[in-house]
Amino acid sequence: MGNNDLFGLDVVLDNGGNVILTEGLVLQDEKIWKGFLEKDTLVQYVNRLMTHSWGQKVIRFYDLDGNLIEVGTPVEAYGGYI
C-alpha cells in the first residue's frame, strides 16, 4: 500500500496484517480476526456493571493472563475535588 492510497492517510506502521495509519486509524487483516475468534476467549467477570453512589459506572473482569481490569466512566469533580 502506497502513501495516501487509502482515505488520503499515510501508513505509520505496517506489521503484515496490522496497519496503523495517520490520524490513529488502524486496519487489521481478516486472517488475524479469524485466528483470534477461533480461540476460546471467555471473559471471567468479577462483577456485573454497577453504579457507585457518586454516579460512576464500573465493571471489573480478568484478562486472559489473569490480570484484574476495571473499566469505568469518567468521574465528575464533586465540590472541586475528586
N, C-alpha and C positions, 0 to 999 in steps of 0.2 A: 504494500500500500504506500503510495507516494504521499508527500506532504500535501495537505489541502484537498485530497481526493474525496474525503467524506465529511460532509457538513461544513466544509471550509475550515476544519480544525487541523492542527499539526499533531503528529504522533510524538508523544513524550517518551514512551517505552513500549516495546513490543516483545512480550515474553512467549511468543508462539502459542497463541490461544487466548492470552490476556493482553489486550491493547489499551493503553492509557493515552487519552488524547488531551489536548489543552482544554481548559475550562472544566477539567475534572471528569469528563465523560469516560467511562470505562466500558469496553466491549469485550465479551467473552465468547469463545467458540462453543458451539453446541456440544462437541465431544467432551468438554470439561464438565458441563452440567449433566450429561448422561452418566459419566463415571461417578459423579457425586450423588446423583439421585438413586443409583443402584445400591448404594451403601445403606446399611441400617443405621439411621441417624435419629433415633428417638431422643427427644429432649426430656430431661428429668426436671420438672418444675418443683421449686421449693414452696411456692405459694401461688394462689390464683391472683389475678390482677386485683390490687387493693388500693384504697384511697385513704391516705393518712388524714388525721384531724386537721392538718394545715392545708389540705387540698391536693397534695402531690399524689399522683397515681404511680404505683411501683409494681413491678413483677420481678421475681428472682428465679433463676434457673442455673443448672450446671452445664458448662460447655462439654464438649466431647473429651476433654482432658481432665475433667473433674473440678475445674475452677468455678467458683461461685460468681455469677454475673448478675448485676442488678441494673435494671433499666427503669428510668423514671422520667416523668415530665419535669420541665424546669420549675424551680421553686421561686415563688414571688417573695420579694422582701416584705417583712412584716415590721411595721414601725421603724423602717430604715435599717433594720438588722436582719440577717438571715440566720 
